[in-house]
Amino acid sequence: MARSKDVRVTIALECTSCTWKETGGKSTGISRYTTRKNRRNTPNRLELEKYCFYCHKHTLHKESKK
């Protein structure tokens, strides 16, 4: 069984430059990635440069709140 205070946790990374825009009745959305991090080695929020499919460029992705 997994403990509630597991060392490795699954987190979601969200694009910081994406915003919800209405274009012709369709929303463009927000780029999200999922990854795992070690809670002991990186206690702060994770920030990585990832490719955003909506912005069509590499942008800063930050760990989202749960």
PQR file with spaces between the fields and no chain letter, atoms N, CA, C, O and H, PARSE charges and radii, in Angstrom:
ATOM       1  N    MET     1       0.821   -1.177    0.000 -0.4000 1.5000
ATOM       2  CA   MET     1       0.000    0.000    0.000 -0.0000 2.0000
ATOM       3  C    MET     1       0.872    1.251    0.000  0.5500 1.7000
ATOM       4  O    MET     1       1.948    1.274    0.598 -0.5500 1.4000
ATOM       5  N    ALA     2       0.395    2.284   -0.675 -0.4000 1.5000
ATOM       6  CA   ALA     2       1.116    3.555   -0.731 -0.0000 2.0000
ATOM       7  C    ALA     2       0.750    4.406    0.472  0.5500 1.7000
ATOM       8  O    ALA     2      -0.404    4.470    0.895 -0.5500 1.4000
ATOM       9  H    ALA     2      -0.479    2.265   -1.161  0.4000 1.0000
ATOM      10  N    ARG     3       1.760    5.049    1.000 -0.4000 1.5000
ATOM      11  CA   ARG     3       1.523    5.952    2.121 -0.0000 2.0000
ATOM      12  C    ARG     3       1.101    7.312    1.596  0.5500 1.7000
ATOM      13  O    ARG     3       1.375    7.654    0.446 -0.5500 1.4000
ATOM      14  H    ARG     3       2.698    4.997    0.656  0.4000 1.0000
ATOM      15  N    SER     4       0.442    8.079    2.430 -0.4000 1.5000
ATOM      16  CA   SER     4      -0.009    9.401    2.007 -0.0000 2.0000
ATOM      17  C    SER     4       1.158   10.373    1.857  0.5500 1.7000
ATOM      18  O    SER     4       1.059   11.322    1.078 -0.5500 1.4000
ATOM      19  H    SER     4       0.220    7.802    3.365  0.4000 1.0000
ATOM      20  N    LYS     5       2.253   10.167    2.574 -0.4000 1.5000
ATOM      21  CA   LYS     5       3.434   11.026    2.494 -0.0000 2.0000
ATOM      22  C    LYS     5       4.513   10.338    1.656  0.5500 1.7000
ATOM      23  O    LYS     5       5.653   10.202    2.101 -0.5500 1.4000
ATOM      24  H    LYS     5       2.333    9.396    3.207  0.4000 1.0000
ATOM      25  N    ASP     6       4.154    9.906    0.444 -0.4000 1.5000
ATOM      26  CA   ASP     6       5.099    9.269   -0.447 -0.0000 2.0000
ATOM      27  C    ASP     6       6.169   10.260   -0.872  0.5500 1.7000
ATOM      28  O    ASP     6       5.896   11.455   -0.988 -0.5500 1.4000
ATOM      29  H    ASP     6       3.228   10.017    0.083  0.4000 1.0000
ATOM      30  N    VAL     7       7.398    9.771   -1.108 -0.4000 1.5000
ATOM      31  CA   VAL     7       8.497   10.662   -1.478 -0.0000 2.0000
ATOM      32  C    VAL     7       8.305   11.168   -2.901  0.5500 1.7000
ATOM      33  O    VAL     7       8.481   12.362   -3.143 -0.5500 1.4000
ATOM      34  H    VAL     7       7.619    8.801   -1.014  0.4000 1.0000
ATOM      35  N    ARG     8       7.953   10.310   -3.847 -0.4000 1.5000
ATOM      36  CA   ARG     8       7.743   10.723   -5.233 -0.0000 2.0000
ATOM      37  C    ARG     8       6.259   10.976   -5.462  0.5500 1.7000
ATOM      38  O    ARG     8       5.420   10.120   -5.180 -0.5500 1.4000
ATOM      39  H    ARG     8       7.810    9.340   -3.650  0.4000 1.0000
ATOM      40  N    VAL     9       5.947   12.164   -5.979 -0.4000 1.5000
ATOM      41  CA   VAL     9       4.562   12.544   -6.209 -0.0000 2.0000
ATOM      42  C    VAL     9       4.370   12.911   -7.681  0.5500 1.7000
ATOM      43  O    VAL     9       5.308   13.352   -8.345 -0.5500 1.4000
ATOM      44  H    VAL     9       6.629   12.859   -6.208  0.4000 1.0000
ATOM      45  N    THR    10       3.155   12.727   -8.182 -0.4000 1.5000
ATOM      46  CA   THR    10       2.814   13.118   -9.540 -0.0000 2.0000
ATOM      47  C    THR    10       2.284   14.546   -9.520  0.5500 1.7000
ATOM      48  O    THR    10       1.407   14.887   -8.726 -0.5500 1.4000
ATOM      49  H    THR    10       2.393   12.369   -7.643  0.4000 1.0000
ATOM      50  N    ILE    11       2.836   15.378  -10.413 -0.4000 1.5000
ATOM      51  CA   ILE    11       2.436   16.777  -10.462 -0.0000 2.0000
ATOM      52  C    ILE    11       2.018   17.143  -11.879  0.5500 1.7000
ATOM      53  O    ILE    11       2.327   16.423  -12.828 -0.5500 1.4000
ATOM      54  H    ILE    11       3.548   15.100  -11.058  0.4000 1.0000
ATOM      55  N    ALA    12       1.317   18.264  -12.019 -0.4000 1.5000
ATOM      56  CA   ALA    12       0.914   18.776  -13.327 -0.0000 2.0000
ATOM      57  C    ALA    12       1.627   20.098  -13.567  0.5500 1.7000
ATOM      58  O    ALA    12       1.702   20.944  -12.676 -0.5500 1.4000
ATOM      59  H    ALA    12       1.066   18.849  -11.248  0.4000 1.0000
ATOM      60  N    LEU    13       2.153   20.270  -14.784 -0.4000 1.5000
ATOM      61  CA   LEU    13       2.810   21.515  -15.184 -0.0000 2.0000
ATOM      62  C    LEU    13       1.909   22.242  -16.157  0.5500 1.7000
ATOM      63  O    LEU    13       1.452   21.649  -17.134 -0.5500 1.4000
ATOM      64  H    LEU    13       2.092   19.582  -15.508  0.4000 1.0000
ATOM      65  N    GLU    14       1.640   23.531  -15.907 -0.4000 1.5000
ATOM      66  CA   GLU    14       0.768   24.343  -16.764 -0.0000 2.0000
ATOM      67  C    GLU    14       1.559   25.461  -17.410  0.5500 1.7000
ATOM      68  O    GLU    14       2.464   26.027  -16.797 -0.5500 1.4000
ATOM      69  H    GLU    14       2.011   24.013  -15.113  0.4000 1.0000
ATOM      70  N    CYS    15       1.215   25.780  -18.658 -0.4000 1.5000
ATOM      71  CA   CYS    15       1.854   26.874  -19.385 -0.0000 2.0000
ATOM      72  C    CYS    15       1.468   28.198  -18.732  0.5500 1.7000
ATOM      73  O    CYS    15       0.307   28.411  -18.382 -0.5500 1.4000
ATOM      74  H    CYS    15       0.480   25.320  -19.156  0.4000 1.0000
ATOM      75  N    THR    16       2.448   29.083  -18.571 -0.4000 1.5000
ATOM      76  CA   THR    16       2.186   30.362  -17.913 -0.0000 2.0000
ATOM      77  C    THR    16       1.715   31.435  -18.891  0.5500 1.7000
ATOM      78  O    THR    16       1.123   32.430  -18.472 -0.5500 1.4000
ATOM      79  H    THR    16       3.391   28.909  -18.855  0.4000 1.0000
ATOM      80  N    SER    17       1.968   31.250  -20.185 -0.4000 1.5000
ATOM      81  CA   SER    17       1.583   32.295  -21.139 -0.0000 2.0000
ATOM      82  C    SER    17       0.241   32.017  -21.819  0.5500 1.7000
ATOM      83  O    SER    17      -0.294   32.908  -22.479 -0.5500 1.4000
ATOM      84  H    SER    17       2.449   30.441  -20.526  0.4000 1.0000
ATOM      85  N    CYS    18      -0.310   30.836  -21.686 -0.4000 1.5000
ATOM      86  CA   CYS    18      -1.606   30.518  -22.296 -0.0000 2.0000
ATOM      87  C    CYS    18      -2.750   31.159  -21.508  0.5500 1.7000
ATOM      88  O    CYS    18      -2.726   31.203  -20.278 -0.5500 1.4000
ATOM      89  H    CYS    18       0.124   30.112  -21.151  0.4000 1.0000
ATOM      90  N    THR    19      -3.725   31.644  -22.223 -0.4000 1.5000
ATOM      91  CA   THR    19      -4.934   32.157  -21.589 -0.0000 2.0000
ATOM      92  C    THR    19      -6.126   31.600  -22.346  0.5500 1.7000
ATOM      93  O    THR    19      -6.005   31.207  -23.507 -0.5500 1.4000
ATOM      94  H    THR    19      -3.745   31.608  -23.222  0.4000 1.0000
ATOM      95  N    TRP    20      -7.265   31.566  -21.697 -0.4000 1.5000
ATOM      96  CA   TRP    20      -8.478   31.090  -22.362 -0.0000 2.0000
ATOM      97  C    TRP    20      -8.985   32.185  -23.288  0.5500 1.7000
ATOM      98  O    TRP    20      -9.388   33.259  -22.842 -0.5500 1.4000
ATOM      99  H    TRP    20      -7.363   31.885  -20.755  0.4000 1.0000
ATOM     100  N    LYS    21      -8.958   31.896  -24.580 -0.4000 1.5000
ATOM     101  CA   LYS    21      -9.427   32.858  -25.574 -0.0000 2.0000
ATOM     102  C    LYS    21     -10.563   32.231  -26.365  0.5500 1.7000
ATOM     103  O    LYS    21     -10.503   31.062  -26.745 -0.5500 1.4000
ATOM     104  H    LYS    21      -8.630   31.024  -24.943  0.4000 1.0000
ATOM     105  N    GLU    22     -11.553   32.990  -26.596 -0.4000 1.5000
ATOM     106  CA   GLU    22     -12.665   32.538  -27.426 -0.0000 2.0000
ATOM     107  C    GLU    22     -12.403   32.965  -28.867  0.5500 1.7000
ATOM     108  O    GLU    22     -12.393   34.159  -29.168 -0.5500 1.4000
ATOM     109  H    GLU    22     -11.602   33.940  -26.287  0.4000 1.0000
ATOM     110  N    THR    23     -12.194   32.004  -29.754 -0.4000 1.5000
ATOM     111  CA   THR    23     -11.959   32.305  -31.165 -0.0000 2.0000
ATOM     112  C    THR    23     -12.974   31.531  -31.986  0.5500 1.7000
ATOM     113  O    THR    23     -12.815   30.331  -32.210 -0.5500 1.4000
ATOM     114  H    THR    23     -12.203   31.034  -29.510  0.4000 1.0000
ATOM     115  N    GLY    24     -13.992   32.197  -32.424 -0.4000 1.5000
ATOM     116  CA   GLY    24     -15.010   31.536  -33.225 -0.0000 2.0000
ATOM     117  C    GLY    24     -15.803   30.502  -32.462  0.5500 1.7000
ATOM     118  O    GLY    24     -16.262   29.525  -33.054 -0.5500 1.4000
ATOM     119  H    GLY    24     -14.122   33.172  -32.242  0.4000 1.0000
ATOM     120  N    GLY    25     -15.979   30.686  -31.164 -0.4000 1.5000
ATOM     121  CA   GLY    25     -16.753   29.744  -30.360 -0.0000 2.0000
ATOM     122  C    GLY    25     -15.943   28.584  -29.817  0.5500 1.7000
ATOM     123  O    GLY    25     -16.490   27.728  -29.123 -0.5500 1.4000
ATOM     124  H    GLY    25     -15.606   31.479  -30.683  0.4000 1.0000
ATOM     125  N    LYS    26     -14.628   28.532  -30.121 -0.4000 1.5000
ATOM     126  CA   LYS    26     -13.775   27.455  -29.623 -0.0000 2.0000
ATOM     127  C    LYS    26     -12.710   28.040  -28.707  0.5500 1.7000
ATOM     128  O    LYS    26     -12.125   29.081  -29.007 -0.5500 1.4000
ATOM     129  H    LYS    26     -14.184   29.227  -30.686  0.4000 1.0000
ATOM     130  N    SER    27     -12.467   27.376  -27.606 -0.4000 1.5000
ATOM     131  CA   SER    27     -11.410   27.831  -26.709 -0.0000 2.0000
ATOM     132  C    SER    27     -10.102   27.156  -27.099  0.5500 1.7000
ATOM     133  O    SER    27     -10.093   25.982  -27.470 -0.5500 1.4000
ATOM     134  H    SER    27     -12.942   26.531  -27.363  0.4000 1.0000
ATOM     135  N    THR    28      -8.987   27.898  -27.017 -0.4000 1.5000
ATOM     136  CA   THR    28      -7.700   27.343  -27.402 -0.0000 2.0000
ATOM     137  C    THR    28      -7.151   26.399  -26.344  0.5500 1.7000
ATOM     138  O    THR    28      -6.504   25.409  -26.687 -0.5500 1.4000
ATOM     139  H    THR    28      -8.994   28.852  -26.715  0.4000 1.0000
ATOM     140  N    GLY    29      -7.388   26.675  -25.081 -0.4000 1.5000
ATOM     141  CA   GLY    29      -6.978   25.780  -24.017 -0.0000 2.0000
ATOM     142  C    GLY    29      -5.660   26.155  -23.372  0.5500 1.7000
ATOM     143  O    GLY    29      -5.056   27.172  -23.713 -0.5500 1.4000
ATOM     144  H    GLY    29      -7.913   27.479  -24.802  0.4000 1.0000
ATOM     145  N    ILE    30      -5.216   25.325  -22.432 -0.4000 1.5000
ATOM     146  CA   ILE    30      -3.971   25.525  -21.702 -0.0000 2.0000
ATOM     147  C    ILE    30      -3.157   24.247  -21.813  0.5500 1.7000
ATOM     148  O    ILE    30      -3.675   23.149  -21.609 -0.5500 1.4000
ATOM     149  H    ILE    30      -5.706   24.499  -22.154  0.4000 1.0000
ATOM     150  N    SER    31      -1.882   24.397  -22.139 -0.4000 1.5000
ATOM     151  CA   SER    31      -0.985   23.253  -22.261 -0.0000 2.0000
ATOM     152  C    SER    31      -0.665   22.702  -20.875  0.5500 1.7000
ATOM     153  O    SER    31      -0.290   23.458  -19.979 -0.5500 1.4000
ATOM     154  H    SER    31      -1.461   25.289  -22.305  0.4000 1.0000
ATOM     155  N    ARG    32      -0.811   21.393  -20.696 -0.4000 1.5000
ATOM     156  CA   ARG    32      -0.501   20.741  -19.420 -0.0000 2.0000
ATOM     157  C    ARG    32       0.347   19.499  -19.652  0.5500 1.7000
ATOM     158  O    ARG    32       0.100   18.736  -20.586 -0.5500 1.4000
ATOM     159  H    ARG    32      -1.115   20.779  -21.425  0.4000 1.0000
ATOM     160  N    TYR    33       1.339   19.302  -18.805 -0.4000 1.5000
ATOM     161  CA   TYR    33       2.166   18.103  -18.792 -0.0000 2.0000
ATOM     162  C    TYR    33       2.072   17.491  -17.406  0.5500 1.7000
ATOM     163  O    TYR    33       1.874   18.207  -16.424 -0.5500 1.4000
ATOM     164  H    TYR    33       1.539   19.922  -18.047  0.4000 1.0000
ATOM     165  N    THR    34       2.210   16.180  -17.314 -0.4000 1.5000
ATOM     166  CA   THR    34       2.292   15.518  -16.019 -0.0000 2.0000
ATOM     167  C    THR    34       3.669   14.902  -15.884  0.5500 1.7000
ATOM     168  O    THR    34       4.222   14.382  -16.853 -0.5500 1.4000
ATOM     169  H    THR    34       2.371   15.599  -18.111  0.4000 1.0000
ATOM     170  N    THR    35       4.216   14.960  -14.695 -0.4000 1.5000
ATOM     171  CA   THR    35       5.523   14.398  -14.411 -0.0000 2.0000
ATOM     172  C    THR    35       5.578   14.013  -12.938  0.5500 1.7000
ATOM     173  O    THR    35       4.641   14.275  -12.182 -0.5500 1.4000
ATOM     174  H    THR    35       3.766   15.382  -13.908  0.4000 1.0000
ATOM     175  N    ARG    36       6.672   13.396  -12.541 -0.4000 1.5000
ATOM     176  CA   ARG    36       6.864   13.019  -11.148 -0.0000 2.0000
ATOM     177  C    ARG    36       8.086   13.745  -10.610  0.5500 1.7000
ATOM     178  O    ARG    36       9.060   13.965  -11.330 -0.5500 1.4000
ATOM     179  H    ARG    36       7.432   13.183  -13.155  0.4000 1.0000
ATOM     180  N    LYS    37       8.023   14.115   -9.338 -0.4000 1.5000
ATOM     181  CA   LYS    37       9.168   14.765   -8.703 -0.0000 2.0000
ATOM     182  C    LYS    37       9.387   14.170   -7.327  0.5500 1.7000
ATOM     183  O    LYS    37       8.474   13.629   -6.703 -0.5500 1.4000
ATOM     184  H    LYS    37       7.232   13.937   -8.753  0.4000 1.0000
ATOM     185  N    ASN    38      10.623   14.286   -6.874 -0.4000 1.5000
ATOM     186  CA   ASN    38      10.979   13.836   -5.539 -0.0000 2.0000
ATOM     187  C    ASN    38      10.742   14.981   -4.574  0.5500 1.7000
ATOM     188  O    ASN    38      11.348   16.045   -4.704 -0.5500 1.4000
ATOM     189  H    ASN    38      11.365   14.726   -7.381  0.4000 1.0000
ATOM     190  N    ARG    39       9.878   14.771   -3.620 -0.4000 1.5000
ATOM     191  CA   ARG    39       9.481   15.823   -2.684 -0.0000 2.0000
ATOM     192  C    ARG    39      10.641   16.257   -1.793  0.5500 1.7000
ATOM     193  O    ARG    39      10.706   17.422   -1.399 -0.5500 1.4000
ATOM     194  H    ARG    39       9.386   13.907   -3.514  0.4000 1.0000
ATOM     195  N    ARG    40      11.557   15.345   -1.469 -0.4000 1.5000
ATOM     196  CA   ARG    40      12.683   15.689   -0.591 -0.0000 2.0000
ATOM     197  C    ARG    40      13.728   16.538   -1.321  0.5500 1.7000
ATOM     198  O    ARG    40      14.271   17.477   -0.739 -0.5500 1.4000
ATOM     199  H    ARG    40      11.504   14.399   -1.789  0.4000 1.0000
ATOM     200  N    ASN    41      14.016   16.217   -2.594 -0.4000 1.5000
ATOM     201  CA   ASN    41      15.041   16.949   -3.339 -0.0000 2.0000
ATOM     202  C    ASN    41      14.542   18.289   -3.857  0.5500 1.7000
ATOM     203  O    ASN    41      15.316   19.244   -3.912 -0.5500 1.4000
ATOM     204  H    ASN    41      13.574   15.454   -3.066  0.4000 1.0000
ATOM     205  N    THR    42      13.278   18.389   -4.236 -0.4000 1.5000
ATOM     206  CA   THR    42      12.715   19.631   -4.781 -0.0000 2.0000
ATOM     207  C    THR    42      11.449   19.997   -4.017  0.5500 1.7000
ATOM     208  O    THR    42      10.344   19.734   -4.491 -0.5500 1.4000
ATOM     209  H    THR    42      12.649   17.613   -4.191  0.4000 1.0000
ATOM     210  N    PRO    43      11.595   20.601   -2.841 -0.5600 1.5000
ATOM     211  CA   PRO    43      10.409   20.967   -2.057  0.2800 2.0000
ATOM     212  C    PRO    43       9.652   22.151   -2.647  0.5500 1.7000
ATOM     213  O    PRO    43       8.460   22.311   -2.382 -0.5500 1.4000
ATOM     214  N    ASN    44      10.329   22.993   -3.451 -0.4000 1.5000
ATOM     215  CA   ASN    44       9.681   24.161   -4.049 -0.0000 2.0000
ATOM     216  C    ASN    44       8.912   23.736   -5.296  0.5500 1.7000
ATOM     217  O    ASN    44       9.040   22.605   -5.766 -0.5500 1.4000
ATOM     218  H    ASN    44      11.297   22.863   -3.666  0.4000 1.0000
ATOM     219  N    ARG    45       8.111   24.661   -5.823 -0.4000 1.5000
ATOM     220  CA   ARG    45       7.357   24.381   -7.043 -0.0000 2.0000
ATOM     221  C    ARG    45       8.309   24.269   -8.226  0.5500 1.7000
ATOM     222  O    ARG    45       9.251   25.051   -8.353 -0.5500 1.4000
ATOM     223  H    ARG    45       8.007   25.579   -5.441  0.4000 1.0000
ATOM     224  N    LEU    46       8.057   23.299   -9.083 -0.4000 1.5000
ATOM     225  CA   LEU    46       8.907   23.017  -10.222 -0.0000 2.0000
ATOM     226  C    LEU    46       8.562   23.941  -11.385  0.5500 1.7000
ATOM     227  O    LEU    46       7.388   24.197  -11.650 -0.5500 1.4000
ATOM     228  H    LEU    46       7.291   22.663   -8.979  0.4000 1.0000
ATOM     229  N    GLU    47       9.598   24.449  -12.088 -0.4000 1.5000
ATOM     230  CA   GLU    47       9.414   25.291  -13.266 -0.0000 2.0000
ATOM     231  C    GLU    47      10.314   24.759  -14.377  0.5500 1.7000
ATOM     232  O    GLU    47      11.526   24.661  -14.189 -0.5500 1.4000
ATOM     233  H    GLU    47      10.552   24.241  -11.872  0.4000 1.0000
ATOM     234  N    LEU    48       9.743   24.415  -15.530 -0.4000 1.5000
ATOM     235  CA   LEU    48      10.499   23.876  -16.656 -0.0000 2.0000
ATOM     236  C    LEU    48      10.104   24.550  -17.955  0.5500 1.7000
ATOM     237  O    LEU    48       8.966   24.995  -18.108 -0.5500 1.4000
ATOM     238  H    LEU    48       8.758   24.495  -15.682  0.4000 1.0000
ATOM     239  N    GLU    49      11.043   24.626  -18.894 -0.4000 1.5000
ATOM     240  CA   GLU    49      10.750   25.099  -20.247 -0.0000 2.0000
ATOM     241  C    GLU    49      10.249   23.900  -21.051  0.5500 1.7000
ATOM     242  O    GLU    49      11.001   22.955  -21.287 -0.5500 1.4000
ATOM     243  H    GLU    49      11.967   24.264  -18.769  0.4000 1.0000
ATOM     244  N    LYS    50       8.992   23.936  -21.468 -0.4000 1.5000
ATOM     245  CA   LYS    50       8.385   22.862  -22.249 -0.0000 2.0000
ATOM     246  C    LYS    50       7.726   23.459  -23.482  0.5500 1.7000
ATOM     247  O    LYS    50       7.488   24.665  -23.551 -0.5500 1.4000
ATOM     248  H    LYS    50       8.382   24.704  -21.276  0.4000 1.0000
ATOM     249  N    TYR    51       7.432   22.596  -24.462 -0.4000 1.5000
ATOM     250  CA   TYR    51       6.776   23.053  -25.684 -0.0000 2.0000
ATOM     251  C    TYR    51       5.278   23.167  -25.447  0.5500 1.7000
ATOM     252  O    TYR    51       4.649   22.237  -24.941 -0.5500 1.4000
ATOM     253  H    TYR    51       7.625   21.616  -24.406  0.4000 1.0000
ATOM     254  N    CYS    52       4.712   24.307  -25.812 -0.4000 1.5000
ATOM     255  CA   CYS    52       3.275   24.542  -25.690 -0.0000 2.0000
ATOM     256  C    CYS    52       2.635   24.340  -27.059  0.5500 1.7000
ATOM     257  O    CYS    52       3.024   24.997  -28.025 -0.5500 1.4000
ATOM     258  H    CYS    52       5.222   25.063  -26.223  0.4000 1.0000
ATOM     259  N    PHE    53       1.673   23.450  -27.152 -0.4000 1.5000
ATOM     260  CA   PHE    53       1.012   23.148  -28.415 -0.0000 2.0000
ATOM     261  C    PHE    53       0.055   24.255  -28.851  0.5500 1.7000
ATOM     262  O    PHE    53      -0.305   24.335  -30.025 -0.5500 1.4000
ATOM     263  H    PHE    53       1.357   22.916  -26.368  0.4000 1.0000
ATOM     264  N    TYR    54      -0.353   25.098  -27.923 -0.4000 1.5000
ATOM     265  CA   TYR    54      -1.274   26.184  -28.247 -0.0000 2.0000
ATOM     266  C    TYR    54      -0.523   27.456  -28.635  0.5500 1.7000
ATOM     267  O    TYR    54      -0.984   28.205  -29.497 -0.5500 1.4000
ATOM     268  H    TYR    54      -0.061   25.033  -26.969  0.4000 1.0000
ATOM     269  N    CYS    55       0.630   27.710  -28.006 -0.4000 1.5000
ATOM     270  CA   CYS    55       1.446   28.886  -28.342 -0.0000 2.0000
ATOM     271  C    CYS    55       2.393   28.592  -29.501  0.5500 1.7000
ATOM     272  O    CYS    55       2.889   29.517  -30.144 -0.5500 1.4000
ATOM     273  H    CYS    55       1.004   27.103  -27.306  0.4000 1.0000
ATOM     274  N    HIS    56       2.648   27.320  -29.771 -0.4000 1.5000
ATOM     275  CA   HIS    56       3.567   26.859  -30.815 -0.0000 2.0000
ATOM     276  C    HIS    56       4.993   27.333  -30.571  0.5500 1.7000
ATOM     277  O    HIS    56       5.694   27.712  -31.510 -0.5500 1.4000
ATOM     278  H    HIS    56       2.245   26.568  -29.248  0.4000 1.0000
ATOM     279  N    LYS    57       5.430   27.311  -29.298 -0.4000 1.5000
ATOM     280  CA   LYS    57       6.805   27.658  -28.953 -0.0000 2.0000
ATOM     281  C    LYS    57       7.109   27.116  -27.555  0.5500 1.7000
ATOM     282  O    LYS    57       6.209   26.679  -26.838 -0.5500 1.4000
ATOM     283  H    LYS    57       4.861   27.002  -28.536  0.4000 1.0000
ATOM     284  N    HIS    58       8.374   27.151  -27.184 -0.4000 1.5000
ATOM     285  CA   HIS    58       8.779   26.733  -25.850 -0.0000 2.0000
ATOM     286  C    HIS    58       8.490   27.862  -24.868  0.5500 1.7000
ATOM     287  O    HIS    58       8.909   29.002  -25.072 -0.5500 1.4000
ATOM     288  H    HIS    58       9.106   27.506  -27.766  0.4000 1.0000
ATOM     289  N    THR    59       7.772   27.532  -23.804 -0.4000 1.5000
ATOM     290  CA   THR    59       7.408   28.524  -22.791 -0.0000 2.0000
ATOM     291  C    THR    59       7.655   27.940  -21.409  0.5500 1.7000
ATOM     292  O    THR    59       7.898   26.742  -21.262 -0.5500 1.4000
ATOM     293  H    THR    59       7.431   26.607  -23.638  0.4000 1.0000
ATOM     294  N    LEU    60       7.592   28.791  -20.408 -0.4000 1.5000
ATOM     295  CA   LEU    60       7.773   28.371  -19.029 -0.0000 2.0000
ATOM     296  C    LEU    60       6.513   27.669  -18.537  0.5500 1.7000
ATOM     297  O    LEU    60       5.413   28.210  -18.652 -0.5500 1.4000
ATOM     298  H    LEU    60       7.394   29.764  -20.527  0.4000 1.0000
ATOM     299  N    HIS    61       6.669   26.475  -17.992 -0.4000 1.5000
ATOM     300  CA   HIS    61       5.563   25.715  -17.406 -0.0000 2.0000
ATOM     301  C    HIS    61       5.832   25.588  -15.903  0.5500 1.7000
ATOM     302  O    HIS    61       6.908   25.152  -15.493 -0.5500 1.4000
ATOM     303  H    HIS    61       7.562   26.036  -17.898  0.4000 1.0000
ATOM     304  N    LYS    62       4.846   25.974  -15.092 -0.4000 1.5000
ATOM     305  CA   LYS    62       4.981   25.917  -13.644 -0.0000 2.0000
ATOM     306  C    LYS    62       4.071   24.840  -13.076  0.5500 1.7000
ATOM     307  O    LYS    62       3.058   24.469  -13.669 -0.5500 1.4000
ATOM     308  H    LYS    62       3.973   26.328  -15.426  0.4000 1.0000
ATOM     309  N    GLU    63       4.465   24.355  -11.914 -0.4000 1.5000
ATOM     310  CA   GLU    63       3.657   23.358  -11.208 -0.0000 2.0000
ATOM     311  C    GLU    63       2.342   23.993  -10.784  0.5500 1.7000
ATOM     312  O    GLU    63       2.330   25.050  -10.152 -0.5500 1.4000
ATOM     313  H    GLU    63       5.288   24.656  -11.432  0.4000 1.0000
ATOM     314  N    SER    64       1.233   23.348  -11.133 -0.4000 1.5000
ATOM     315  CA   SER    64      -0.074   23.912  -10.819 -0.0000 2.0000
ATOM     316  C    SER    64      -0.515   23.510   -9.412  0.5500 1.7000
ATOM     317  O    SER    64      -0.028   22.529   -8.851 -0.5500 1.4000
ATOM     318  H    SER    64       1.242   22.490  -11.646  0.4000 1.0000
ATOM     319  N    LYS    65      -1.435   24.278   -8.860 -0.4000 1.5000
ATOM     320  CA   LYS    65      -1.979   23.975   -7.556 -0.0000 2.0000
ATOM     321  C    LYS    65      -2.950   22.826   -7.657  0.5500 1.7000
ATOM     322  O    LYS    65      -3.590   22.630   -8.691 -0.5500 1.4000
ATOM     323  H    LYS    65      -1.831   25.076   -9.316  0.4000 1.0000
ATOM     324  N    LYS    66      -3.062   22.059   -6.578 -0.4000 1.5000
ATOM     325  CA   LYS    66      -3.999   20.936   -6.592 -0.0000 2.0000
ATOM     326  C    LYS    66      -5.238   21.286   -5.819  0.5500 1.7000
ATOM     327  O    LYS    66      -6.152   20.468   -5.713 -0.5500 1.4000
ATOM     328  H    LYS    66      -2.542   22.218   -5.738  0.4000 1.0000
